[in-house]
Amino acid sequence: MAQVEVPPHLHAFWREFAASSGGDVSARFYEAFHIADSEPIANGSADLVLLGVKRAAAGLLWSNEAAGTSPPEPGSLSILTNWAGEPLCVIETIEVQITPFEEVSAEFAATEGDGDGSLEYWRQAHWSYFGRECARIGKQPSATMPVVCERFKVVYRHTREPVA
């Protein structure tokens, strides 16, 4: 895993987490991020993570390639923020599988916890999102586009109530 720096505005939060973990976790930092590309979805998804409903996320491998980054690996630690960039929790990646869009399972869709948890909802919502992402990076969406299916767990929560 390439060494990535914690953004300056999140240093205090990361230090709180590091102190609570009892060890040096800096080499495991992957990213600070909010889910999705709109404020209502980002904040709603963050709430689902904090409630334990959302325990997975999906992204396009092509987006990683366009950004020159690798997908997370098991053991990676990321700071989940709300849309405004305020830290909410630290997640640890448990598992990553790269799967063609059309082969994402109903079980994964349910673990991702969006909408009604069905594969039909997952496909509709993600086709729309991945279509916007493909347009941004100059790709054409397809049934075989590679999806990074990440499972994670919350390992640290912010001491304040989230603002979502």
N, C-alpha and C positions, 0 to 999 in steps of 0.2 A: 504494500500500500504506500503510495507516494505521500510524503509529509505535506499536510495542508495546514495553514494557520487559521486559528479561531479569529473571526472578525473582531476588531477592537471593541465594538459596542457590546460584545458578548463575553468579554474576558472575565468579568466579575462572576457571571453565572457559571462559566466553565470552571473557575476556581472553586466555587461552592461545590459543584459536582465532584471535582477531583478530590477535594478534601473529604467528602463523604464516602468516596470509593476506597480511600486508604492506599492509593497507589498512584504511580505516574501513568496517566491515561493519554497523554498528549500525542503519542505516536499512533493512537487508534482513532484520532479525530478524522472524520470523513468530510462532513459538510454541515453548514447551518442552512436551513431551508424552510419554506412554507409549502404546503401541498397545493397543487393546482395553479391555475392561471387567472383566478378571480377571487376577490375578497370574500364573498359569501361562501364559496366552496372551500377556500383555504381555511377560514375560521371554523366552518362547520366540520370539516375533516379533522382539524386539530381537536375539537371537542370530542369527536368519536375516538380519537387516539387516547385522550385523557380518561375517557369512560371505559376503555378497554374493549370497545366494539371493533375498532379498526386496528388490526394487527398485521397489516400487509399494505404494500403500495406497489404500483406498477408504473414503469416509465419506458420510454423507447431507448433501446440500445443506440439507435442512430443519434439521439440527443447527446449521449455520452461521447460518441465518436466526434460529433460536430464541435463539442466543447473541449475535446482532447483529454477527456477523463475516462477512468475505468468505472464500472459499476461498483457499488459497495461490496465488501467481502464479509463473510461471517466474522463477527468480532468488531466490525466497524462501529464507531459511535458518532451519532449526529445530533445536532441541536434542532429540535422542531420549534419553529416560531409561529406566531400568528401572522396575518397579512402585514401588519405594521412592523414586523421584525422583532417583536418582543419575545424573549425566550419562554417556552412553556415546559419543555421536558427534554431529556436525553433519551434517545432510542438506541438500542444495540441491534445490529443486523444479526439474525439467526441463520437465515438461509437465503440464497439467491439462485434462481434458475432463469435461464434465458429460453423463452418459449415463443413460437410463432403465435401471433395474435389469435388465430383461429383455434389454437390448441390450449389456450388458457382454460383451466378447469373450473367447474362450478364450485368446487371446494375452495379454490383460491379466491374466486369472486366473493364468496361468503365471508372468508377471512378478511378480505379488504374492507368489508362492512359498509359499503356505500349504498345509498338508495334502499331498495328492499332486499339487498343481498343476493339477488338472483344473477345467474350468468347472463340472462337477457338484458337486465339493467346494466350490468358491467360492460357488456359489449357495446350497447348503445352509447353510454356515457363516455367510454374510453375511445370509441371510434371518433366521436366528435372532438374530444381533447387531442387525441393523437393526430387527427386531421389538421388541427390548428398548429400543432407542434411540427408536423411535416412541412406545412407551408412556410413556417419560420425558418427551417433548416434546409429547404429546397429539396424535399423528398416527396414521393407519392405514397399515400397510405395504401396498404395492401393487406390481404388476409394473412400473408406470411411475414409481415413486418416483425422484427425481433423485439419482444417485450421482456424487460427486466422485471421479474416477479420477485419482490423482496418481502420476506417475513421478518418481523422485528418484535422486540418487547421494550416496554418503557422501563428504564433502569434508574431514572431520577426525575422527580417532578420539581418544578419551581416552588419555592416556599410561599409565594403569593398566589392568590386566585388568578386564573388566566383572564385576559381581556379579549374576548372573542366576539 
